[in-house]
Amino acid sequence: MTHLSTVCRVMAACTHYFWLVSFSWMAVIAFDVCRVFARSIYIPSTRFDTALFAVYSLIGWGLPVVIVGVAVLVDNCNCTDFEVGYGEGEYCWIHDQTAFVTFFLTPVATAIVFNIVCFCIAFFSVHYNVMKNNRNLENKSFSTSKRQLIMSFRLASIMGVTWVFGLAQPFANNLVIDYIFTLLNASQGIFIFASFSRILFAEVSKSWRSDGKSSESSKSRRDNKTTVATLTKSSVEADNSVSLDS
């Protein structure tokens, strides 16, 4: 029993860590998308270089280490009456409700709020650019609204905005919210693929066509790294170019 209890405690701590990692990286992606669409808020170079990726990795992997490390330390030391309760309940998870709110719900809620702020900044930046580029808005109001609606769904899917329903789920105790949350998050991967597959396939096709050309062309392909942010921006720019040509 002691061995099984130890395994459950380790599984609870690992599950806690990887859940926080997923939300931490989601916040990193949201910031990078926001940085690309609203470059005025980010002073350094806009290239996704090695130094920037190192900072992202430090936040994405390192911040959850700090949170889980403090939780494990508190759970195993006798210096305080506060207990996390890893693996002490029916499931291999955080047993104490106060610890659950402190070490899990608060970081997750912070990441979700941060993602929503980044989503709003990116959305209004794109909206401003679309309004500025479209000269005959009275003739294209429907198509412009349609493109902005699609774009907002794309941004929401990669920024994890749908997790707002998951955050409200324990408090609302409503079956409708449960179904909405499950449906949106279960189909998130399919929606991301459907939203960005056209641009991704275009990038792959362009790379194949450019094979066999000069080394200068090869160098330019290496320099043009495809990230979630650049893919999202390419998708929006493609939609805008179609509307302007029509």
C-alpha positions as CSV (number, residue, x, y, z in Angstrom):
1,M,0.0,0.0,0.0
2,T,2.9,2.4,0.8
3,H,4.4,1.8,-2.6
4,L,1.0,2.4,-4.4
5,S,0.5,5.6,-2.3
6,T,4.0,6.9,-3.3
7,V,3.2,6.1,-7.0
8,C,-0.1,8.0,-6.7
9,R,1.6,11.0,-5.1
10,V,4.2,11.1,-7.9
11,M,1.5,10.8,-10.5
12,A,-0.5,13.6,-8.9
13,A,2.6,15.9,-8.9
14,C,3.4,15.1,-12.5
15,T,-0.2,15.6,-13.6
16,H,-0.2,18.9,-11.8
17,Y,3.1,20.0,-13.6
18,F,2.0,19.0,-17.1
19,W,-1.3,20.7,-16.8
20,L,0.4,23.9,-15.7
21,V,2.9,23.5,-18.6
22,S,0.0,23.3,-21.1
23,F,-1.5,26.5,-19.8
24,S,1.9,28.2,-19.6
25,W,2.7,27.4,-23.2
26,M,-0.7,28.5,-24.2
27,A,0.0,31.9,-22.6
28,V,3.3,32.0,-24.4
29,I,1.7,31.4,-27.8
30,A,-1.0,34.0,-27.0
31,F,1.7,36.6,-26.3
32,D,3.6,35.7,-29.4
33,V,0.5,36.0,-31.6
34,C,-0.3,39.3,-29.9
35,R,3.3,40.5,-30.4
36,V,3.2,39.7,-34.1
37,F,-0.1,41.5,-34.7
38,A,0.6,44.5,-32.4
39,R,4.3,45.1,-32.8
40,S,4.2,48.4,-31.1
41,I,3.9,46.7,-27.7
42,Y,7.2,44.8,-28.3
43,I,10.3,46.9,-28.7
44,P,13.0,44.3,-29.6
45,S,13.4,42.5,-32.9
46,T,10.3,40.8,-34.2
47,R,12.2,37.8,-35.5
48,F,11.5,34.6,-33.6
49,D,15.3,34.1,-32.9
50,T,17.0,31.7,-30.5
51,A,17.2,34.1,-27.6
52,L,13.4,34.8,-27.7
53,F,12.7,31.1,-27.9
54,A,14.9,30.5,-24.9
55,V,12.9,33.1,-22.9
56,Y,9.7,31.4,-24.0
57,S,11.0,28.0,-23.0
58,L,12.1,29.3,-19.6
59,I,8.6,30.6,-19.0
60,G,6.8,27.6,-20.6
61,W,8.7,24.9,-18.7
62,G,10.3,26.8,-15.8
63,L,7.4,28.6,-14.3
64,P,5.4,25.4,-13.6
65,V,8.5,23.9,-12.0
66,V,8.5,26.8,-9.5
67,I,4.8,26.4,-8.7
68,V,4.9,22.6,-8.4
69,G,8.2,22.7,-6.6
70,V,6.8,25.0,-3.9
71,A,3.7,22.7,-3.6
72,V,5.8,19.6,-3.2
73,L,8.0,21.4,-0.6
74,V,5.0,22.5,1.4
75,D,3.4,19.0,1.1
76,N,6.5,17.2,2.4
77,C,7.9,19.5,5.1
78,N,6.6,19.8,8.6
79,C,7.2,23.6,8.8
80,T,3.6,24.5,8.2
81,D,0.0,23.2,8.8
82,F,-0.8,23.8,5.1
83,E,-1.0,20.6,3.2
84,V,-1.4,20.0,-0.6
85,G,-2.5,16.4,-0.2
86,Y,-1.0,14.9,-3.4
87,G,-2.7,11.5,-3.9
88,E,-4.5,11.4,-0.6
89,G,-8.0,11.5,-2.0
90,E,-10.0,9.2,-4.3
91,Y,-7.9,10.2,-7.3
92,C,-4.2,10.8,-7.8
93,W,-4.6,14.6,-7.7
94,I,-4.6,17.5,-5.2
95,H,-6.8,16.6,-2.3
96,D,-6.9,19.9,-0.3
97,Q,-9.3,22.4,-1.8
98,T,-7.3,25.4,-0.6
99,A,-4.1,24.0,-2.1
100,F,-6.1,23.3,-5.3
101,V,-7.2,26.9,-5.5
102,T,-3.7,28.3,-4.6
103,F,-1.4,26.0,-6.7
104,F,-3.7,25.2,-9.7
105,L,-6.8,27.3,-10.1
106,T,-5.1,30.6,-9.5
107,P,-2.3,30.0,-12.1
108,V,-4.7,28.6,-14.6
109,A,-7.1,31.5,-14.2
110,T,-4.3,34.0,-14.5
111,A,-3.2,32.3,-17.8
112,I,-6.7,32.4,-19.1
113,V,-7.2,36.1,-18.3
114,F,-3.8,36.9,-19.9
115,N,-4.9,35.0,-23.0
116,I,-8.1,36.9,-23.2
117,V,-6.2,40.2,-23.0
118,C,-3.8,39.1,-25.7
119,F,-6.8,37.9,-27.8
120,C,-8.5,41.3,-27.5
121,I,-5.3,43.2,-28.4
122,A,-4.7,40.9,-31.4
123,F,-8.3,41.1,-32.6
124,F,-8.5,44.9,-32.4
125,S,-5.1,45.2,-34.1
126,V,-6.4,43.0,-37.0
127,H,-9.7,44.9,-37.0
128,Y,-7.9,48.2,-37.3
129,N,-5.7,47.0,-40.2
130,V,-8.7,45.5,-42.0
131,M,-10.7,48.7,-41.7
132,K,-7.7,50.7,-42.9
133,N,-7.0,48.5,-45.9
134,N,-10.6,48.2,-47.1
135,R,-11.5,51.4,-48.9
136,N,-15.1,50.5,-50.0
137,L,-16.4,49.2,-46.7
138,E,-20.0,49.9,-47.6
139,N,-19.8,47.5,-50.5
140,K,-17.9,44.8,-48.5
141,S,-19.4,45.1,-45.1
142,F,-20.8,41.5,-45.1
143,S,-17.6,39.9,-46.4
144,T,-15.5,42.0,-43.9
145,S,-17.6,40.9,-41.0
146,K,-17.5,37.3,-42.1
147,R,-13.7,37.4,-42.3
148,Q,-13.4,39.0,-38.9
149,L,-15.7,36.4,-37.4
150,I,-13.6,33.6,-38.9
151,M,-10.4,35.3,-37.8
152,S,-11.7,35.7,-34.2
153,F,-12.4,31.9,-34.1
154,R,-8.9,31.2,-35.3
155,L,-7.4,33.4,-32.7
156,A,-9.6,32.0,-29.9
157,S,-8.7,28.4,-30.8
158,I,-5.0,28.9,-30.5
159,M,-5.2,31.1,-27.4
160,G,-7.3,28.8,-25.4
161,V,-10.1,31.2,-24.9
162,T,-12.6,28.3,-24.8
163,W,-11.1,27.3,-21.4
164,V,-13.2,30.1,-19.9
165,F,-16.1,27.6,-19.9
166,G,-13.8,25.1,-18.1
167,L,-12.9,27.7,-15.5
168,A,-16.6,28.4,-15.0
169,Q,-17.6,24.8,-14.9
170,P,-17.0,24.0,-11.2
171,F,-18.8,27.2,-10.1
172,A,-21.8,27.1,-12.5
173,N,-22.6,23.4,-12.0
174,N,-24.6,23.6,-15.2
175,L,-24.9,20.7,-17.6
176,V,-25.1,23.1,-20.6
177,I,-21.7,24.6,-19.8
178,D,-20.3,21.1,-19.3
179,Y,-21.4,20.1,-22.8
180,I,-20.1,23.4,-24.4
181,F,-16.8,23.0,-22.7
182,T,-16.4,19.4,-23.7
183,L,-17.5,20.0,-27.3
184,L,-15.2,23.0,-27.9
185,N,-12.1,21.5,-26.4
186,A,-12.6,18.0,-27.9
187,S,-12.8,19.6,-31.4
188,Q,-10.1,22.2,-30.8
189,G,-7.5,20.2,-32.8
190,I,-9.8,19.6,-35.7
191,F,-10.8,23.3,-35.8
192,I,-7.1,24.4,-35.7
193,F,-6.3,22.1,-38.6
194,A,-9.3,23.3,-40.6
195,S,-8.4,26.9,-39.9
196,F,-4.7,26.8,-40.8
197,S,-4.3,23.8,-43.2
198,R,-4.8,26.0,-46.3
199,I,-1.9,28.3,-45.3
200,L,0.3,25.4,-44.1
201,F,-0.2,23.5,-47.3
202,A,0.6,26.6,-49.3
203,E,3.9,27.0,-47.3
204,V,4.8,23.4,-48.0
205,S,4.0,23.6,-51.6
206,K,6.0,26.8,-52.0
207,S,9.0,25.1,-50.3
208,W,8.7,22.1,-52.7
209,R,8.6,24.4,-55.7
210,S,11.6,26.4,-54.6
211,D,13.8,23.2,-54.3
212,G,16.6,23.2,-56.8
213,K,16.9,26.9,-57.0
214,S,19.8,29.1,-55.9
215,S,21.4,28.9,-52.5
216,E,20.1,32.4,-51.8
217,S,16.6,31.1,-52.1
218,S,17.5,28.2,-49.8
219,K,18.8,30.6,-47.2
220,S,15.7,32.7,-47.3
221,R,13.6,29.6,-46.6
222,R,15.8,28.8,-43.5
223,D,15.4,32.4,-42.3
224,N,11.6,32.3,-42.6
225,K,10.6,30.2,-39.6
226,T,7.0,29.2,-39.5
227,T,5.5,29.7,-36.1
228,V,1.9,29.7,-34.8
229,A,2.0,33.5,-34.8
230,T,3.3,33.9,-38.3
231,L,0.9,31.2,-39.6
232,T,-2.0,33.0,-38.0
233,K,-0.8,36.3,-39.5
234,S,-0.4,34.7,-43.0
235,S,-3.9,33.3,-42.8
236,V,-5.4,36.7,-42.0
237,E,-3.3,38.4,-44.7
238,A,-4.5,35.9,-47.2
239,D,-8.1,36.5,-46.3
240,N,-7.6,40.3,-46.6
241,S,-5.9,39.9,-50.0
242,V,-8.8,37.9,-51.3
243,S,-11.3,40.5,-50.1
244,L,-9.3,43.3,-51.7
245,D,-9.1,41.6,-55.0
246,S,-12.8,40.8,-55.1
